[in-house]
């Protein structure tokens, strides 16, 4: 369900959220909870058919409008389409959720350099470029918010995924301090293991990590939106993951590295 600029202007009163990776998992849950709160949506993912299905479902359930952009964020030309949408002054986006991502099951040298490059492009380059595209208009308007879905892994030594998520968290923390005086909120959301398609696509079983570490996407997003409203720079769900993040600062990296296999079996 796409809408023209004229239709968007006529709509006017509802805030607009752009969510990447919006057809499954955390992204779909963000889309659902934001629709329930009255946001019109711009949904971004690679699968056009699933995008249309999600947009129609949310329109029927919550009465919100859904615009869809089919794009592979590892492709710079397709990424540019999403950047242009965020920067369009005629159709302002009030909230950007940078959620799209994927993991590589193998360790660094088990993956091809092309796989690692695509991984970097989606997890780091796309987040940087889409944040840049969104923040300019938000600062000019004096309002807006960006949620960058990072990971608890960013606090741990877990290969290039951790390195990418560490970048996302640090970028978000800096942008939070830089742009809060301009009325713009930026927050890193740092989940742990969430019951979504993410690990299924990696062919990783639920028994790859202790059961108490697995969380529900609905609870994660509900807490994240509350933390965003509270003006937090970093959102870490549940006491157990807060404890892991705190403890990681004091445990030697060599010891932490022994747990790399968690979530990869």
VMD Tcl script that draws the C-alpha trace (Angstrom):
set ca {
  {0.00 0.00 0.00}
  {1.95 3.02 -1.20}
  {0.85 6.59 -0.94}
  {1.66 9.65 -3.01}
  {3.14 12.86 -1.58}
  {-0.28 14.52 -1.97}
  {-1.92 11.78 0.08}
  {0.76 12.13 2.73}
  {0.18 15.86 2.96}
  {-3.57 15.36 3.23}
  {-3.03 12.88 6.06}
  {-1.02 15.45 7.98}
  {-1.94 14.79 11.58}
  {-0.42 11.35 12.23}
  {3.29 10.88 12.97}
  {5.28 8.78 10.51}
  {7.75 6.03 11.41}
  {10.15 4.39 8.95}
  {11.17 0.87 9.99}
  {13.81 -1.21 8.21}
  {13.65 -4.97 8.34}
  {9.93 -4.56 8.92}
  {8.55 -7.90 7.75}
  {9.67 -10.11 10.65}
  {10.98 -10.20 14.19}
  {11.88 -7.02 16.00}
  {11.13 -4.81 12.99}
  {7.65 -6.24 12.53}
  {6.97 -5.78 16.24}
  {8.09 -2.15 16.06}
  {5.76 -1.63 13.10}
  {2.86 -3.25 14.95}
  {3.30 -1.35 18.21}
  {3.87 1.97 16.43}
  {0.75 1.38 14.32}
  {-1.18 0.67 17.51}
  {0.05 4.03 18.83}
  {-1.25 5.78 15.71}
  {1.85 6.09 13.52}
  {1.61 5.88 9.78}
  {4.40 3.67 8.49}
  {7.09 3.47 5.86}
  {8.09 -0.20 5.79}
  {11.43 -1.25 4.31}
  {12.63 -4.78 3.54}
  {13.76 -6.88 0.59}
  {10.62 -8.98 0.11}
  {8.03 -6.83 -1.69}
  {5.22 -9.36 -1.29}
  {5.69 -9.62 2.46}
  {5.89 -5.83 2.74}
  {2.54 -5.43 1.01}
  {1.04 -8.11 3.25}
  {2.28 -6.44 6.43}
  {1.13 -2.98 5.28}
  {-2.35 -4.28 4.47}
  {-2.64 -6.18 7.74}
  {-1.64 -3.17 9.85}
  {-3.98 -0.90 7.88}
  {-6.89 -3.27 8.46}
  {-6.07 -3.74 12.14}
  {-5.16 -0.19 13.16}
  {-6.38 2.07 10.34}
  {-2.90 3.47 9.62}
  {-1.42 4.09 6.18}
  {1.53 2.03 5.04}
  {4.06 2.97 2.39}
  {6.44 0.23 1.29}
  {9.97 0.39 -0.09}
  {11.51 -2.85 -1.32}
  {15.27 -2.46 -0.93}
  {18.36 -4.50 -0.17}
  {20.34 -2.22 2.13}
  {23.60 -3.87 1.10}
  {23.04 -2.41 -2.39}
  {24.11 1.23 -2.39}
  {21.63 2.25 -5.13}
  {18.70 0.65 -3.32}
  {19.87 2.12 -0.02}
  {19.82 5.54 -1.67}
  {16.07 5.18 -2.26}
  {15.50 4.91 1.48}
  {17.89 7.80 2.18}
  {15.93 9.97 -0.26}
  {12.64 9.08 1.43}
  {14.03 10.08 4.83}
  {15.36 13.35 3.49}
  {12.16 14.33 1.61}
  {10.98 17.63 3.17}
  {7.48 17.20 1.75}
  {6.95 13.92 3.64}
  {8.70 14.21 7.00}
  {9.58 11.08 8.98}
  {9.21 11.53 12.74}
  {10.84 8.27 13.85}
  {13.48 6.11 12.15}
  {13.99 2.56 13.39}
  {17.22 1.13 11.97}
  {16.49 -2.53 12.53}
  {17.52 -4.42 9.37}
  {20.31 -6.88 9.92}
  {21.55 -10.43 9.78}
  {24.21 -12.60 11.36}
  {26.88 -14.90 10.01}
  {27.05 -18.30 11.69}
  {30.66 -18.92 10.78}
  {33.70 -17.25 12.25}
  {35.60 -14.58 10.36}
  {37.78 -16.83 8.16}
  {34.93 -19.28 7.59}
  {33.03 -16.54 5.72}
  {33.93 -15.13 2.33}
  {35.06 -11.52 2.24}
  {31.95 -10.78 0.15}
  {29.73 -12.14 2.94}
  {31.59 -10.03 5.49}
  {31.29 -6.95 3.27}
  {27.52 -7.36 2.91}
  {27.32 -7.87 6.67}
  {29.23 -4.63 7.27}
  {27.16 -2.76 4.69}
  {23.84 -3.65 6.34}
  {24.87 -3.42 9.99}
  {27.11 -0.35 9.80}
  {27.03 1.53 6.48}
  {23.24 1.50 6.15}
  {22.76 2.60 9.77}
  {25.21 5.47 9.31}
  {23.75 6.66 6.01}
  {20.11 6.38 7.04}
  {20.81 8.12 10.35}
  {22.56 10.91 8.46}
  {19.64 11.26 6.05}
  {17.08 11.37 8.88}
  {18.88 13.55 11.39}
  {19.34 16.56 9.11}
  {15.61 17.19 8.57}
  {14.82 16.29 12.19}
  {17.30 18.84 13.52}
  {15.91 21.45 11.13}
  {12.37 20.77 12.41}
  {13.48 20.64 16.03}
  {11.90 17.23 16.67}
  {12.26 13.57 15.79}
  {13.80 10.33 17.01}
  {16.08 7.55 15.81}
  {16.25 4.06 17.29}
  {19.26 2.03 16.19}
  {18.84 -1.67 16.95}
  {22.24 -2.73 18.25}
  {22.99 -5.72 20.49}
  {24.39 -6.81 23.81}
  {26.99 -8.50 21.59}
  {28.47 -5.04 21.05}
  {29.80 -5.20 24.61}
  {31.38 -8.63 24.05}
  {34.17 -10.07 21.83}
  {32.10 -11.96 19.25}
  {33.75 -11.27 15.91}
  {32.62 -8.80 13.28}
  {29.00 -8.83 14.47}
  {30.12 -7.49 17.83}
  {32.39 -4.96 16.16}
  {29.52 -3.71 14.01}
  {27.14 -3.44 16.95}
  {29.75 -1.65 19.05}
  {29.88 0.97 16.29}
  {26.09 1.31 16.30}
  {25.94 1.74 20.07}
  {28.75 4.29 20.19}
  {27.31 6.25 17.26}
  {23.94 6.35 19.00}
  {25.38 7.44 22.35}
  {27.27 10.27 20.68}
  {24.29 11.36 18.55}
  {22.05 11.28 21.62}
  {24.27 13.86 23.34}
  {24.87 15.86 20.16}
  {21.27 16.30 19.03}
  {19.20 16.22 22.24}
  {19.64 20.02 22.56}
  {17.98 20.27 19.11}
  {14.91 18.31 20.22}
  {15.97 15.02 18.58}
  {16.27 11.74 20.47}
  {18.69 9.00 19.46}
  {18.80 5.64 21.23}
  {20.63 2.34 20.81}
  {18.50 -0.70 21.60}
  {20.74 -3.57 22.75}
  {18.80 -6.84 22.89}
  {20.20 -10.27 23.58}
  {18.62 -13.46 22.27}
  {15.12 -12.77 20.93}
  {12.63 -15.32 19.61}
  {12.49 -14.23 15.96}
  {13.49 -15.48 12.50}
  {16.99 -14.03 12.98}
  {18.52 -17.22 14.40}
  {16.40 -19.45 12.18}
  {17.90 -17.80 9.10}
  {21.34 -18.54 10.56}
  {20.24 -22.17 11.08}
  {20.86 -21.81 14.80}
  {18.71 -23.73 17.26}
  {17.01 -22.40 20.38}
  {19.17 -24.74 22.47}
  {22.26 -22.79 21.40}
  {21.81 -20.53 24.44}
  {20.25 -21.09 27.89}
  {16.46 -20.78 27.90}
  {16.48 -17.94 30.46}
  {18.33 -15.72 27.97}
  {15.59 -15.86 25.32}
  {13.17 -12.90 25.28}
  {9.97 -12.09 23.40}
  {10.07 -9.38 20.73}
  {6.84 -7.82 22.00}
  {8.30 -7.25 25.47}
  {11.55 -5.94 24.02}
  {9.85 -3.33 21.82}
  {7.42 -2.25 24.53}
  {10.35 -1.55 26.86}
  {12.35 0.13 24.10}
  {9.58 2.61 23.30}
  {9.25 3.41 26.99}
  {13.00 4.01 27.23}
  {12.88 6.22 24.12}
  {10.13 8.33 25.66}
  {12.23 8.58 28.83}
  {15.13 9.98 26.79}
  {17.59 7.14 27.35}
  {20.66 6.88 25.13}
  {20.93 3.08 25.49}
  {18.17 0.57 26.18}
  {19.20 -2.85 27.53}
  {16.27 -5.19 28.29}
  {15.79 -7.00 31.60}
  {17.96 -7.18 34.68}
  {19.77 -10.28 33.38}
  {21.11 -8.49 30.30}
  {21.91 -5.34 32.24}
  {23.98 -7.55 34.54}
  {25.77 -9.13 31.57}
  {26.65 -5.72 30.13}
  {27.90 -4.48 33.49}
  {29.88 -7.64 34.15}
  {31.51 -7.57 30.72}
  {33.37 -4.42 31.72}
  {35.25 -6.33 34.43}
  {35.75 -9.80 32.90}
  {38.95 -10.30 30.84}
  {38.31 -10.40 27.10}
  {40.05 -13.77 26.82}
  {37.56 -15.33 29.22}
  {34.57 -13.74 27.48}
  {35.82 -15.04 24.14}
  {35.33 -18.61 25.35}
  {31.58 -18.06 25.10}
  {31.60 -17.17 21.39}
  {29.70 -20.33 20.52}
  {26.56 -19.17 22.39}
  {23.85 -18.54 19.83}
  {25.79 -20.08 16.96}
  {25.18 -23.84 17.26}
}
mol new
graphics top color blue
foreach p $ca { graphics top sphere $p radius 0.5 }
foreach p [lrange $ca 0 end-1] q [lrange $ca 1 end] { graphics top cylinder $p $q radius 0.2 }
display resetview
